[in-house]
Amino acid sequence: MRFTFTYLLAPVWLCNGRYTFPQDPLYWRSVDAAYTLVKQHFQDDCLMRLSTLKTELRITSPALRLDTSDSSDAAASIGNATMLLCQHVLPPNSDSPERTLPTDGAFAMFMYANRHDYLLKTTTAVSSTMSKLSATTSKFLYSERTDTPLFLALGRLDHLQNDRSKSPACLKGGVRTPYNSLKAIGLLGLFLLRPGLRGAFYTDTDAQIIDFTATPADYFALSSTHQADLIGTSNLHDPILINGGALLFRNSLRGRRMLAAWWAYRCGRKDQPGLWRAILEQWPGFAAPFSDEVNWQTFSPLNYLTHTYKEVRSHVATGSANAHRWDCDGACGWLFRRTGCLLEPLETPGTLLLPVKPFFKPDSQGQMPALQHYAGLTVHDEAGQWVCHADNAGGKACLPKSEHEASEEEKHEHERRLHLKRREELCIVCSAFARKLQSSVGNSCESSNNASFAGCSCREALAPKYLWLKSEG
């Protein structure tokens, strides 16, 4: 029997392969629908132990009788139809035996991989010292140093991928990759199976922790309403609404709804459009101009937000009377409308968007590092970010390769020359971007179809310092 799917009345795919039509026509994208999948296909008794001496990751699951460091053995055991949810076991020390960290009331670190040998690759990123192994090791070290639980979602769900019938959202193009949005269902599974967690910080496998003092709680505390359920940032270069490589999710009803919708919208070759769609649908009054995934793959939510953010902001709860509101007024709003890049955080209903640069906390309480994607060491003397993400050659901004081994005296001279080189590069970038803004009355960053800011780079747009003169506003 064949079914015709529509956006308003869509079936839910149950894991036994049968379609049903529940009373709620949008049940298929709900948390309850995702929970059915999680209960049937997740195994959460898994533990993981990293040995940096042997460069191996040992995976154990008593229920599956699995105890191996071999990725092929693990893949054969779970058969691409089960998702293992593995918690990091802290190694023993003089004070305690090996142990897992409690999750109730805690924020967790979270990562996803289809095979665990992928996390141990030693090939370095472009112009960077970072590798998958160094990124993985940094997360284990962060867990141990800060008592932050660390989880890995491991495996694939092939029977729900690579077929347009597997998600009612995919009306035309279908699901085109076996990994699309598996991190979304993995993180949602973590929240559903560890309900005591306050939230989690997801990072891609090519994202390395470089600031061990930053915490998820620090970033969630930035919300003026204390109701931000998702925190993220844009790209180093081409601005977008939010990059999926480093995301803070709160384990709230709205946070889980966004994850469930993101999983349901796993269409096309990239997972970020599904995330953007899930975010915008949390905004009161938002009405999608279309319902199919083909248009969602090309729609620019960032362009939409730059034209409507004042109205979108009006739906954000005010919080306490003295709370700092991230309104993006003045120079921030002027630059955001022209480039899609933020000078300071912008709070929308349920989501806090951060700039790809360090910024000052309210009331002169110090500076916050960027979440990721800061230009960092390419034009400044500090990395300035919590996570060094190697996508789009971003690793050279935070973990650049050294030109040569040097003595201490040579290093001092080398740093002096680097400082001068960075200042010169900053001046070049700043001047070039100022000319770009002046060249077309501030519209030179927008593409011809007004759908995105493809002509802009946040690395360039955030190089100058902007002074807002109200008399000339």
N, C-alpha and C positions, 0 to 999 in steps of 0.2 A: 504494500500500500504506500502511496506517495502523499506527502503533505505539502501544502503551500504555506510558507511562513509569512506572517506580517508582523510589523512592529507593535501593533496594538493588541493582537491576539496571537501569542506565540506559545508553543509547547515547551515543556521542560524535558531535558534529556536525563533520564534516570540511568543508573549505571548498569542495569540489566538490559539496556538497549531498547526499552519500550518507551513510547511517548504517551504522556497524559496531558489533559487540559484542566489544570486546577482552576478554582473559582477566581483567583487573582491572576489577571492576564500577564502580569509582570513577575510572576513567581519565579520564572526561570533565571532571573538576574538577582534574586534575593539571597540573603544570608542563609535562610532555611534550606534553599535548594543547594547551595554550596556545602552546607553542613551534611546533607545526605551523601554527597560525594566524599567528603572528608572521612566520615564514619566508615565508609566502605573501602576506601583506598589508601588510608594513611596508617602507618605503623609507627607509634610514638614511644616505643620502649628502647629506642636506639641510643647508643652512647658512642662518642668519638674521642680518640686520643691521638694527639699529634706528637710525633717524635721528630724533632729537627735534626738529631744526630743521624738517624737513618733515613730522613726525608720520606716518612711514610705516615699515612693517616689510617689508623685502625678503627674499623667500624664493627660494632657488635649489636646484635638484636636477638635476645633469647627466644622471642616468639617465632622468629624465622630461623633459629639455630644458625645464626650468622656470626662469624668471628673471623674477620679477614682484613688484610691491608691491600688486597688485590681488587682493583676496580671491576675486572671482568667477573670475578666470583660474586661480588655484590650485585652487579647488573643481572647476572644469571639468576640470582636468588629472588630479586624483586620483579624481574621479567618485564620491565617497562610498563607495568600496570599498577605499581605500588609506589607511594611516596614515603620514604623513610624520613622521620623527623628526629634528628640526632642532636643530643645535648653534649656540649664539651665537658669532659671530666678533668677537673683541675688536678695536676700532678701532686704527689705527696711532698710535704716539706717537713721541717723539724717540728712544726707546731701541729700538723694534722695529717691524716692519711689522705689518699685521693678522695675527691668528693665532687658532687655537683652542687651548683649554687641554687638557692631557693628562688622561686619565680614570683611568689605572691608580693605585690606591691613594688615590683622591680621593672625597670626597662631592660630589654634584651637586645643583643646584637643578633642579626639574622643574615644568612646568605643562602644562595641556591646554586646547585650544580647538578647536571644530569649524570656525571661520573665523578668520583672523588679524585681520580688521578689528574683531572683537569685543574684542580686547585693547587697542584704541586709542580706545575710546569715552571721551568727556570729560565725560559727565553725572556729577555728583557724587552720592555716597551720602547718605542721610538724615542731616541734622545734622552732616555731615562735609565736609572738603575733598577726600576721596579719590575718585578716579575709576578706571575700568579702566586708563586711560592712565598715571596716576600709579603705580598698583600694578605695572603691567608695567615701567615705567621703573625703579622701585626694584629690581626683580630683575636687570635688566641692570647697574645701578650696583653692586649687591652682588657680582655676578659679577666685575666689573672691579676692584673695590677689594680683594676677598679672594682673587682667583685661584680662584674656584669655578666649575667648568663649569656652564653653564646649557643646559637642553634643553627643547624644546617638542614635544609630540605634537600633530599637527595633522591633522584630518580626521574622517571618520565611517566606520562599518562597517555600513551600513544593512541589508545582507543578513543580518546576525546580530542585528538588533534588531527591535523592533515585531512579533514573532511568537512565540507561546508555544512553538513547536517548536524555537526556536533555542537554548534552554538546557534541558537535562533537569531542572534544578532547578525550572523554572516549570511546575508541574503544573496549576495552576488559573488564576491571574491572568495569567500570561504576561509577557513583556517589554513595558513600556508606554511607554518613552521611547527615542528614538534616541541618547541620550547616556549612559544609565545604565551606570556603571562603566567607561566608556571610559578614564577616567584610570587605572583599575586595570590594564587590559591595556596601556595606554601605558607605565606605569611598569615593568611586568613586561617589556615589550619592550625598554625601555632597559637593564634589568639583563641580559637574555639577549644583547643585541647589544653591550653594553659590559661584559663580565664582569669587567673589572678594577676597576670601581667598588666602593667600600666600601659605599655606600648613597646615598640621595637624600632631599631635603626637598621634598615636594609642597605647593604652595599653590594655593588657588582664585584665579580671576581677580580677585576683589574683596578680595584679601588683600595688603597692602602691607608691605614690610620697613621697619621704623622703627628697629631697633637693628642697626647694622652691625658691632657687636663680637661678637655671638653667632655661634656656629658649630655645625653638626651634631655635631661631635666633642665639644663641651662637653656636649651633652645625652645622647649615648650613654655618656659617661664616668660619668653618674650611676648607671648600672646596677651593682648590687652584684655581679652575676654576670658582667658584660660579655657577657651573652647576650640582651639586649633587642633584638628584631628589629623592633619597632614602638613608636613613642613618639607619644602624642597627648594631647589634653585634652578636657574637656567643653564645655558651652555657657556663655555669659555668664548666661543666665537658666535655662530648663528644663534640669535636669541629664540627661545621657545617658551611655552608656558611653564613647563617644569621638566627637568631631566630625570629619567627613571633609574639612574645609577646610584643615587644616594638619597634615601627617603626616610623620614621619620613619621611613623604612624602611631596614633594613639589607639589603644584597645577600647574604643567607645562604640556605641551603636552606629554612629555616622562613619567612623573609621572602618568598621567592618562592612558597612553597606558599600563604601567606595571600593573596597577590595573585592567584594562579591561582584560588583558591576564591572570592574576592571577585568576580572576573570571571564565574565560573560561576554565581554566585548573583545575577545582575543582573535581579532580578524586581521588579515593582511600579514605583511612580513615584519612589521614593527609593532611593539607593544605599547609605545607611548601614546598614540592616538586613542587607544582604549582607556588609558588612565586619564587623559584630558577630558574625554567624554564623561567619565565617572565623576570628575571634579565639578564640571560645569553643571551637571544635573543636580548638584547639591545646592546650587544658588537659587534662592526664591525668585520666581518670575522668569527664569531662563526657559526659553522655548527653542528647541533645536529646529533649524530651518529645513532639516531633512532627517530621515530615519535609517538610511542604509549605510553600511560600513565603508563603501567605496568613497562617498563624499566625506565621511569622517576622516578618512586617511589623508585628505587634502585640505580640509578645513583648518583654519588657523585660529585656535582659541586665544592665542596671545593678541592677535590683531583685534579680535572681538573685545578683549578685555581693555586694551588701550583706548578704545572708543567708548567704553561703558563703565569703566572702573568706579567712577563717582557714584553711579546708580547702584552698582553691585555692592560698594562699600556701605551704602545706606541700610543694607540688610544685616550688617554685622552688629551684634549686641554691643552696647556701649561699655559694659563692664562697670567697674567702680568709678566714682566721680573723678578721682585723681589719676586714673589709668592713662598711660601714654597710648595714643591712638596712631597706628601706622596708616596714615591717610595718603601718603605719597603726594603731598602738596608742594607748592613752590618749584624749586629746581628739579626735584624728583619727578613730579608730574610732567613738567616740560620735557625732560629727557625721555621719560617712559613713553609718552605719546609719539615721539619722533623716532625712537630707536628700539623700543621694546625692552630696554635694559633698565634695571632699578638701581637707584642710588641708596635706597634704604628699604627695609621690609615693607611689604604691602599685605595687609590682612583682608581676606575675603571670607565669606561664610564657610567655615570649616577648614580653610586652608591658609597657611602663612607662607608667602612667597618671599624668599630671601635674595638679596643682591649677590652677585658673584664677586664680592669684595668684602674685606672686613668692615664692620660698621659699629658705631657707638650705641651702647645700650641706653635706655632712657635715663634721664636725670644724672648724667655724667657718671654712670656706674662702671665705666671701663669699656673696653672694646671687645667685640665678639669676632672670632675668626669666621671667615666664609665657610660655608658647609663644604663646598668643593668648587672647582673650576675657576679659581682666582688666577689672574695673570702672574701673580707671585714673583718668582725669581727670574722671570724673563725681563721685567722692567723695575722690580723693587729688590730690596735686600732681605726680604723675609718671605717664607712660603705663605703664611697668613691664612691657612685653611685647615679644617679638621681632617679632611680626607683628600688624599692625592689620587685623582682619577685619571687614568691613562688614556681615556677615549679622546679622539681628535688631537692626538699628540700632546695631551695636557700634562703628561708626566714630567716634561722638561720644565714646567713652571713650579714644580714642588720637589721633585727628586731627579734633578738633572744629572747626566753623566759628567764625571770630572774629566777634564782634558788630559790630565796626567797625574801620576803619583808625585808628590812633592814633599820636601822637608818643611818644617814648621816655618822657617824664614821665607821659603818660596810660597807657602800657602798664604802668608800675610800679604805678600806682593801680588799674588794671584787674586785675592779677595779685593785688594785696592783697585786693580784693573777691572775686575768684574763690576765693582761699584760704579766706576766711571762709564763703563760700557752700558750698564743698565740705565744710568741717568741720561745718556745720549739717546738710547732707544726710546725711553719714556718721552723725551722731548720731541723726537721725530713722530712718534705715534700720536701724541697730543696735538701737535701742530697740524698733522695730516687730517685728523678727525675734525678739528675745528674748521678747516677749509671745506671738508665734506658737508658739514652742517650748513655752512653759509652758501654753498654752491647752488642749492635748489630750494631755498626758503625753508629749510628744515625737513624736506621730504625726500632727500636723496637716499635714505635708507630703505624706503619702501619699494617692494617689487612692483612690476608693471600692473599686475592684477590686484594689487592692494590686499593680497592674502597673507603676506608674511613680511618679515624684515630681513629678507635674504641678503640685502646689500649692506647689512650692518654686522659688526663684530662687537660683542660686549667688552672684549679686551681693549679695543680702541675707544669705545664710547665712554668707558669708565676711567680712561687715562687722565683726562683733564679734571681740574677741580672747578665746580660750578658754584657761582655766587648768585643768589636770587635777589634781585633788586625790586622790591615791591612797587616802587614808584614807576618802574618800567614794565611791570607785569602784564 
